[in-house]
Structure formats: C-alpha cells, structure tokens
Amino acid sequence: MEFLSILYVVIVLYLCYMVWKLFDQKRDQECYILAYQCYKPSDDRMLGTDCCGKIMERNKNLGLNEYKFLLKAVVSSGVGEKTYAPRNIVEGRELNPTLNDGIIEMEEFFNDNIAKLLAKTGISPSQIDVLVVNVSMISSHPSLASRIINHYKMRQDIKAFNLTGMGCSASLISLDIIKNIFISQKNKFALLVTSESLSPNWYSGNDKSMILTNCLFRAGGCAMLLTNKRSLKHKAILRLKCLVRTHHGAIEDAYNCCNQKEDNQGKLGFYLSKNLPKAATKAFVDNLKVLCPKVLPTREFLRYMIVSLMKKRNRNSSPKIIATLNKSPLDFKSGVEHFCLHTGGKAVIEGIGKSLDLCDYDLEPSRMTLHRFGNTSASSLWYVLGYMEAKKRLKKGDRVMMISFGAGFKCNSCLWEVMKDLVDRNVWDDCVDEYPPESLANPFMERFGWINNVQDPNTFILSDFLK
C-alpha cells in the first residue's frame, strides 16, 4: 500500500509538472508589439492639387474623357491633397522610372523609420533575431531585407524573410510568419517592415481600369518591433490574440480581379477589374466564418441563433416584425471595441462598415487615414491604428480588429488586445487635432471641375488651362 501511495503521488506530481510545463510554454509563445513607427515623408513630396495637375499634363496619352474620369475618381476616392508621392513623380520623372528610383524610395524610408523605431524602444540592431520585409511591387538584388541588414549591421545568424507580390494585406502575412517563429523559439525580437514602392509603378497610359490606382496609392510605410519575451510583457502595447488568412487564388475571377500587367500600348500598370467588389466580398465572408468564433463571445452566437430561429418561425408575420428581425446580424462590437479597416478606397471602407454594421465613430479612423495619407498599401492598417492612439481611444483591455485585402485574392484579419493605455501621437502629431474636419470637400473639384463643362475633345489641351 505504501508503494502504491508513493506511486500515486509521483504520478500526480508528474501530471502537475506536465500541465505547468505546457502552460509555461504557452506563455513563451505570445506575440507582443513593443512599438511601431509609421513613416511620414518630407513636405516637399506632398501631392497637392497643383502638383496633380502637372502630373496629368505630362501624360500625353490622356484625353478629355480620361481627364473627366480622373476627376470623378479622385473626388469620390476620399483621398485628400496632403498625401505623399515618391520623389521621381513629384520631380517629373515618372514617365521613365528606373529600378534605382524604387530602391532610393525604399532606402529613404528604411533609414528614417527603422532608426526612429529602434531609438524609441532602446533596442540595438544586433539584438534583432528575425527580420521580415514586405514590399510587393519591387524585387531587387540584393533583396531589400539584405539592404537593411547591411545598413544597420545586423547579426550573421539573423533569420531574414523578403516578401514580394503579396499585395495590400502583406503586413498581416508577415505577422503570421513572425507568430509561427515565436511558437517554436523563445526570447526573440522580430522587426517587421512594411511598405510599397510606387516609383517604378506609376501608370502613364490611358486605360481607365489601370489609371484608378494612381488616384488611390500613396507613399508610406511602417516598421514595428515584436517579441515573445515574457519579461517584456509590461512594456508591450499590443498582444496578438488570433490571426486568420483566407486565399481565393484558386478561383479564376478572384485571381484575375487585380493584377500587374501591361496595357495595349505596353505600359506597365496595376489593373482593377469590375469583379473586384464581388471577389472581396466573398473572401471577406469566408474569412469571417473562421474569425467569428475566435472573436465573439458565446452569448452573441446564442443570440444570433435565437434570432435566426425566430426569422424562420415568423416568415408570415407582419412586415414590421420581419424588418426588426432582419436588423439583428452578428454584433461584432460585443467582442471588439475598435476596427482598423484597410484604406483601399472610400467604397471599401463603406462596404466593410455596412457588412459589420459599424457606425461613423467606428469608421472615422479609416476614413481620416485615407484622406490624410491615402492608400499606403500594406502599411495602411498601422496609420489607422496610429489615428486611434493619437485620439487616445485605445485603453487597456480593449480589443482591436484589423481587416485587410490583397491581390491574389486575399483577405487577412487579426485581433489585438491593448496592453496599456496608449497616448503616442506618432505620425499624426502635427494634424490629429484638425481631424475629423467639418467637411471632407475635395479641392480637386474646385480646381479642375471646369473640365466637366468642356465638350469638344479635339480642341482640348490641358496645359492651356493650367497657365
């Protein structure tokens, strides 16, 4: 009996040890953000109304119909006149871009932004264990990741990943790589760098499906420092709770809805098809099917099930009852306080907002980011987050959902938990008090609205009107 008692105690202790070990291991697999730094180019790269007029004038492939389309697209895009463009576009060299233009654009961002991030956190480049860089529209040799390693003299054993062609949702793909590395390796620092190179990719043709990207995409980027060190938990600002990736590349319409290609004149650009909204909606729905159980509380699912049953049982009821029941979709606000939506355009933000039943307060950060910085591709989510922080919306314990879309076609989303009250004004420091303005009236209409009154395309020369 004594032997059995001892054996019983040993087994219990062993099981307790295994449970503790499993729990302890899980604690080392967390993914924390220590800090992030959004990029703000210099004011001489600001893409104001007059600058846009000069860019339009330089493109001799544009006619009256294209000018009218551009005016309509810019005015309805939600983009303001204080966004930024690469130097070669502002300086008038966009018609003959070079690879070096793209590399210089990226290096200017790397050298400024990463240095600020490291200074903010007090982490030296030699402490970085993992580097993930995503810039979709440029591929150089050596890679952009190698250029960063060389500039900051990082360690020889650093694990570097250089992603291209992953589109506007690439920052969450990069985050997923880091999250998976953190699961298997303890006490690591990871540097995630996300941006887009517009210098070699400005479209100079007249295909309306490809001109549209010139109206939306702007220069920007973000660098962030992540860790799974539990000892730094008290310094972290965000903790990753879940991440869901959806890829519809096997569906032909989704695969072809947005891609880089040459037009009929051989001019390279980014094509957006009419199937894009449909492809985005389907990817979004499939993504939410996986995300919802990870985000929403059980009581919300029970409520939704009860409402669904009531709908079936009240099909023959009065229109008023049916209308009331139809206004009861899943309430995402029961599990999420803040929403970072991809600033792909005004229609994208409004479409997601309608799908999730979000109010103007929820959509304000994405709308204002689109207006102030434009669509900065994969980095746009972090400008939205920066707006929330600058407005002191993010309180300890709050949950933040990020949703992004990308060519391929992809929809990626994640949920963060705010670790402490956040008050850093970041890249919004000089302008956040001006937002939201009373009106988002677009100055492009005031400056170029007269184009809509021109009738004869054969006698129309834009330069004559810009003098």
C-alpha positions in Angstrom: 0.0 0.0 0.0 2.8 2.4 0.8 4.4 1.7 -2.6 1.1 2.5 -4.3 0.7 5.7 -2.3 4.2 6.8 -3.3 3.5 5.9 -7.0 0.2 7.8 -6.9 2.0 10.9 -5.5 4.7 10.6 -8.2 2.1 10.3 -11.0 0.1 13.3 -9.7 3.3 15.4 -9.4 4.4 14.4 -12.9 1.0 15.3 -14.3 1.1 18.7 -12.5 4.6 19.2 -13.9 3.4 18.5 -17.4 0.4 20.8 -17.1 2.7 23.6 -15.7 5.2 23.0 -18.5 2.5 23.2 -21.1 1.1 26.4 -19.6 4.6 27.8 -19.2 5.5 27.0 -22.8 2.3 28.7 -24.0 3.3 31.9 -22.2 6.5 32.0 -24.2 4.6 31.7 -27.5 2.8 35.0 -27.1 3.3 37.7 -29.8 3.7 41.2 -28.4 4.3 44.5 -30.2 6.7 46.7 -28.2 6.3 49.7 -30.6 5.6 50.7 -34.2 6.6 53.7 -36.2 4.7 55.0 -39.2 6.5 56.8 -41.9 5.9 60.5 -42.8 7.7 61.7 -45.9 9.0 65.2 -46.1 6.7 68.0 -47.1 8.4 68.5 -50.5 6.9 65.2 -51.5 3.3 66.2 -50.8 0.9 65.5 -53.6 -1.2 68.7 -53.7 -3.8 69.8 -56.2 -1.4 71.8 -58.4 1.2 69.0 -58.4 -1.5 66.6 -59.5 -2.4 68.9 -62.4 1.2 69.0 -63.6 1.4 65.2 -63.4 -1.8 64.9 -65.5 -0.4 67.4 -68.0 2.8 65.4 -68.5 0.9 62.3 -69.5 0.3 62.9 -73.2 -1.8 59.7 -73.5 -4.7 61.3 -71.7 -7.6 63.0 -73.4 -10.7 64.8 -72.3 -12.6 61.6 -71.4 -9.7 60.4 -69.3 -9.4 63.7 -67.5 -13.1 63.6 -66.7 -12.8 60.0 -65.4 -9.7 61.0 -63.3 -11.6 63.9 -61.8 -14.5 61.8 -60.9 -12.3 59.0 -59.4 -10.2 61.4 -57.3 -13.2 63.3 -55.9 -15.0 60.2 -55.0 -11.9 58.3 -53.6 -11.9 60.0 -50.2 -8.2 61.0 -50.7 -7.1 64.5 -49.7 -4.4 66.7 -51.0 -1.8 66.3 -48.3 -0.8 62.7 -49.2 2.8 61.9 -50.4 4.3 60.6 -53.6 7.9 59.3 -54.5 10.4 61.9 -55.5 10.6 60.9 -59.1 6.9 61.6 -59.5 7.0 65.0 -57.8 10.1 65.9 -59.8 8.5 64.9 -63.1 10.5 61.7 -63.9 7.6 59.3 -63.6 7.3 58.6 -67.3 10.8 57.0 -67.4 11.3 55.3 -64.0 14.3 53.3 -63.1 14.9 50.5 -60.6 17.2 52.9 -58.7 14.2 55.2 -58.2 12.4 52.4 -56.3 15.5 51.4 -54.3 16.1 55.0 -53.3 12.5 55.4 -52.3 12.7 52.4 -50.1 16.1 53.2 -48.5 14.9 56.7 -47.6 12.0 55.0 -45.7 14.2 52.3 -44.1 16.9 54.7 -43.0 14.5 57.1 -41.4 11.8 54.9 -39.9 13.7 51.9 -38.5 16.2 54.3 -36.8 13.3 56.1 -35.1 11.8 52.8 -34.0 15.0 51.4 -32.5 15.7 54.7 -30.7 12.1 54.7 -29.3 12.5 51.1 -27.9 16.2 51.3 -26.9 16.8 48.0 -28.9 20.0 47.8 -30.9 20.1 46.3 -34.4 22.3 43.4 -33.1 19.5 42.3 -30.8 17.1 41.6 -33.7 16.7 37.8 -34.3 14.1 37.9 -37.1 13.6 40.4 -39.9 10.5 40.3 -42.2 10.2 42.8 -45.0 7.2 43.1 -47.3 7.2 45.4 -50.4 5.1 43.9 -53.1 5.9 45.9 -56.3 9.7 45.8 -56.4 12.3 43.0 -56.3 15.9 43.9 -56.1 19.2 42.0 -55.8 20.4 42.1 -53.1 17.0 42.0 -51.5 15.5 44.9 -49.6 15.9 42.8 -46.4 19.7 42.4 -47.2 20.0 46.1 -47.7 18.5 46.7 -44.2 20.8 44.2 -42.7 23.8 45.8 -44.4 22.8 49.4 -43.4 22.2 48.5 -39.7 25.0 45.9 -39.5 22.7 43.2 -38.1 23.9 39.7 -36.9 25.1 37.0 -39.2 22.6 34.5 -37.8 19.5 36.7 -38.3 16.5 35.0 -39.9 15.5 37.2 -42.8 12.4 37.0 -45.0 11.8 39.2 -48.0 8.2 39.1 -49.4 7.1 40.5 -52.7 3.9 40.3 -54.7 1.7 39.8 -51.6 -0.4 42.9 -52.1 -2.1 45.2 -49.6 -2.6 42.5 -47.0 1.1 41.6 -46.8 1.7 43.1 -43.3 -0.6 40.5 -41.7 1.1 37.8 -43.7 4.5 39.0 -42.3 3.0 39.0 -38.9 1.8 35.4 -39.3 5.4 34.4 -40.2 6.7 36.0 -37.0 3.9 34.5 -34.9 4.8 31.0 -36.1 8.5 31.5 -35.4 7.6 32.7 -31.9 5.8 29.4 -31.3 8.9 27.3 -31.7 11.6 29.7 -30.4 11.8 31.6 -27.1 13.0 35.1 -26.2 13.2 36.6 -29.7 13.0 40.1 -31.1 11.5 40.5 -34.6 11.5 43.5 -36.8 8.6 43.8 -39.3 9.0 46.3 -42.1 6.0 47.0 -44.5 5.8 49.5 -47.4 5.2 49.8 -51.1 7.4 51.1 -53.9 5.5 53.4 -56.2 8.4 55.0 -58.1 8.7 52.3 -60.8 5.0 51.6 -60.9 3.3 54.8 -61.8 0.9 54.1 -64.7 1.4 56.5 -67.6 -1.2 55.0 -70.0 -4.9 55.8 -70.6 -6.6 52.5 -69.6 -9.3 53.6 -67.1 -9.1 50.3 -65.2 -5.4 51.0 -64.6 -5.5 54.8 -64.1 -7.5 54.2 -60.9 -4.5 53.1 -58.9 -2.8 56.4 -59.5 -5.7 58.1 -57.7 -5.5 55.8 -54.6 -2.0 54.7 -53.9 0.4 57.0 -52.0 3.9 56.7 -50.4 4.1 55.4 -46.8 5.3 52.6 -44.6 5.6 51.2 -41.1 8.2 49.4 -39.0 7.3 47.5 -35.8 9.2 45.7 -33.2 7.7 42.4 -31.8 8.8 40.0 -29.2 7.7 36.8 -27.3 9.8 37.6 -24.2 7.5 37.4 -21.2 9.9 39.6 -19.2 8.9 42.5 -21.6 5.2 41.9 -21.3 4.8 45.0 -19.2 6.4 47.1 -21.9 4.2 45.8 -24.7 1.5 47.9 -26.2 -0.4 45.1 -28.0 -0.8 41.3 -27.8 -1.9 39.2 -30.7 -4.9 37.1 -29.9 -5.7 35.5 -33.2 -4.9 35.8 -37.0 -6.9 34.4 -39.9 -5.8 34.2 -43.5 -8.1 33.5 -46.5 -6.8 32.9 -50.0 -9.0 32.6 -53.1 -6.3 32.2 -55.7 -7.9 29.0 -57.0 -11.0 31.0 -58.1 -10.4 32.4 -61.5 -12.5 35.6 -61.1 -10.8 36.4 -57.8 -7.4 35.6 -59.1 -7.8 37.9 -62.1 -9.6 40.8 -60.4 -6.5 42.8 -59.7 -3.0 42.2 -61.2 0.0 43.9 -62.5 0.2 43.8 -66.3 0.9 45.8 -69.5 -1.8 47.6 -71.3 -2.4 47.6 -75.1 0.4 50.1 -75.6 2.9 48.1 -73.5 2.7 50.4 -70.5 3.0 48.7 -67.1 0.3 49.3 -64.6 -2.0 47.7 -62.0 -5.3 46.5 -63.4 -8.5 46.6 -61.3 -11.5 44.7 -62.8 -15.2 45.2 -62.2 -15.2 41.8 -60.4 -13.1 43.2 -57.6 -16.0 44.1 -55.2 -17.6 40.7 -55.7 -14.2 38.9 -55.1 -13.5 41.0 -52.0 -17.0 40.3 -50.5 -16.7 36.5 -51.0 -13.2 36.5 -49.4 -14.4 38.6 -46.6 -17.3 36.4 -45.8 -15.2 33.2 -45.8 -12.6 34.9 -43.6 -15.3 36.0 -41.1 -16.6 32.4 -40.9 -13.3 31.4 -39.3 -12.7 34.7 -37.4 -16.1 35.0 -35.7 -15.8 32.0 -33.3 -12.3 33.3 -32.2 -13.6 36.9 -31.6 -17.2 36.9 -30.5 -18.5 35.7 -27.1 -20.7 32.6 -26.8 -23.7 34.7 -25.8 -23.6 36.6 -29.1 -23.8 33.3 -31.0 -26.7 32.2 -28.9 -28.5 35.5 -29.5 -27.9 35.1 -33.3 -29.2 31.5 -33.3 -32.3 32.6 -31.4 -32.9 35.5 -33.9 -32.4 33.1 -36.8 -34.9 30.6 -35.5 -37.4 33.5 -34.9 -37.0 34.6 -38.5 -37.9 31.1 -39.7 -40.9 30.9 -37.5 -42.1 34.4 -38.3 -41.9 34.3 -42.1 -45.7 35.0 -42.4 -45.6 37.7 -39.7 -46.2 41.4 -40.3 -43.6 43.3 -42.3 -42.7 45.3 -39.2 -41.7 42.2 -37.2 -39.7 40.8 -40.1 -37.9 44.1 -40.6 -37.0 44.2 -36.9 -35.6 40.7 -37.0 -33.6 41.4 -40.2 -31.8 44.2 -38.3 -30.2 41.7 -35.9 -27.0 40.4 -37.5 -23.9 39.3 -35.5 -22.9 42.2 -33.3 -19.1 42.4 -33.7 -19.0 45.2 -31.1 -19.8 42.6 -28.4 -16.3 41.2 -28.9 -14.4 44.1 -30.5 -14.0 47.8 -29.4 -12.0 49.2 -32.4 -11.8 48.4 -36.1 -8.7 49.0 -38.3 -10.0 48.7 -41.9 -7.8 48.6 -45.0 -7.9 52.0 -46.6 -8.3 50.6 -50.1 -10.8 53.4 -51.0 -13.9 55.0 -49.8 -16.1 52.2 -51.3 -14.0 49.6 -49.5 -14.4 51.3 -46.1 -18.1 51.9 -46.5 -18.7 48.3 -47.7 -17.0 46.7 -44.7 -18.7 49.2 -42.4 -22.1 48.2 -43.8 -21.3 44.5 -43.5 -20.3 44.7 -39.9 -23.0 47.3 -39.0 -20.4 49.9 -37.9 -21.2 53.5 -37.1 -19.4 56.7 -38.2 -17.3 56.6 -35.0 -16.0 53.2 -35.9 -15.2 54.2 -39.5 -13.7 57.5 -38.6 -10.1 56.3 -38.2 -10.0 54.6 -41.6 -11.8 57.5 -43.4 -9.4 60.0 -41.9 -6.4 57.9 -42.7 -7.5 57.6 -46.3 -8.0 61.3 -46.5 -4.6 62.3 -44.9 -2.3 59.6 -46.2 -4.2 57.8 -49.0 -3.9 54.1 -49.6 -0.4 53.2 -48.4 -0.9 49.5 -49.3 0.1 47.0 -46.6 1.1 49.7 -44.1 -2.3 51.5 -44.1 -3.6 49.5 -41.1 -1.0 50.9 -38.9 -1.8 54.5 -39.8 -5.4 53.7 -38.8 -4.1 52.3 -35.5 -2.0 55.4 -35.1 -5.0 57.6 -35.5 -6.8 55.7 -32.8 -3.8 56.1 -30.5 -3.4 59.8 -31.2 -7.1 60.3 -30.4 -6.5 58.4 -27.1 -9.1 55.8 -27.9 -7.1 52.8 -27.1 -7.5 51.8 -23.4 -6.0 48.8 -21.5 -8.0 45.6 -22.2 -9.6 47.0 -25.5 -9.7 44.7 -28.5 -8.7 45.9 -32.0 -9.7 44.1 -35.2 -7.6 44.5 -38.3 -9.0 43.6 -41.7 -7.1 43.8 -45.0 -7.4 42.8 -48.6 -4.8 42.0 -51.2 -4.3 40.8 -54.8 -4.4 37.1 -55.3 -7.2 37.4 -54.0 -6.7 37.5 -50.2 -8.5 38.7 -47.1 -6.5 38.6 -43.8 -7.6 39.6 -40.4 -6.4 39.6 -36.8 -7.4 40.6 -33.3 -5.2 42.5 -30.8 -5.5 43.1 -27.1 -4.4 46.6 -25.9 -1.9 46.0 -23.0 -2.0 49.5 -21.6 -3.5 53.0 -22.3 -1.9 54.3 -25.5 -1.3 58.0 -26.0 1.6 58.3 -28.5 0.5 60.7 -31.3 3.1 59.1 -33.6 2.9 60.3 -37.3 -0.4 62.2 -36.6 1.2 64.6 -34.1 1.0 67.7 -36.3 -2.5 67.3 -37.7 -4.7 65.0 -35.5 -6.3 67.9 -33.8 -7.7 69.0 -37.2 -9.5 65.7 -37.6 -12.2 64.9 -38.3 -12.9 68.2 -40.2 -16.4 69.5 -40.6 -16.3 68.6 -44.3 -14.1 66.4 -46.5 -14.8 68.6 -49.5 -12.3 67.7 -52.2 -10.2 70.7 -53.6 -9.7 68.8 -56.9 -13.3 69.6 -57.9 -12.8 73.3 -57.1 -9.6 73.4 -59.2 -10.5 71.1 -62.1 -14.3 71.0 -62.1 -14.4 73.1 -65.2 -13.2 70.1 -67.2 -16.7 68.6 -67.0 -18.0 71.6 -68.9 -15.7 71.1 -71.9 -17.5 69.5 -74.8 -15.0 69.2 -77.7 -12.2 66.8 -77.0 -10.4 67.7 -80.3 -9.6 71.2 -79.2 -8.9 70.5 -75.5 -5.3 70.9 -74.3 -4.9 70.8 -70.5 -1.7 72.9 -70.4 -3.6 75.8 -71.9 -5.9 75.8 -68.9 -3.2 75.4 -66.3 -1.2 78.5 -67.3 
